C-alpha cells in the first residue's frame, strides 16, 4: 500500500503547501482536499502508525508544534481556536498525522466539532486552490519566522 505521507516526506523539493514548515521530526502541510483554508496536517518525517510508537524526541516536540501552529493560524487566519484531531485510519493515510484545523468565528454550528470534517475530502471545485494554499503557507512560515524548511 502506498503511504501518501512517506511519498511526500521522501521528496527533495516540495511546494510551500506541502512544506509549510518543519524540523527533523515533523513536516507541516496544508490538507490537499480541504474546502477550509488553513487546514494543516502535522506529519512525522518517518513512517509510524501509532502515537505509542513515536520516539521520545518526536513526542517531546509534538505539543509545541500543535501550539505554535495554532497560534500562527490564529494570527494569519483570524480563527478563534483550532481543533486538533488524529485518526490515521484511511487507506493510504495510516501514517500518524495530526489535523490542526482553524475554527473560524463565522463557522456554522453544524460544522463545529466533528462536523468540521464535512470540509475534508471536498470535491475539486470546492477545494482551497493550490495557489491559495501556497500563499497561506508562505504567510504562516513568515509568522513562525522559520525561513525555508
PyMOL commands that set and color helices and strands:
alter all, ss='L'
color gray80, all
select helices_A, chain A and resi 4-9+16-18+51-53+56-77+109-111+113-119+124-126+130-144
alter helices_A, ss='H'
color red, helices_A
select strands_A, chain A and resi 21-22+26-30+40-44+81-85+97-103
alter strands_A, ss='S'
color yellow, strands_A
deselect
rebuild
show_as cartoon
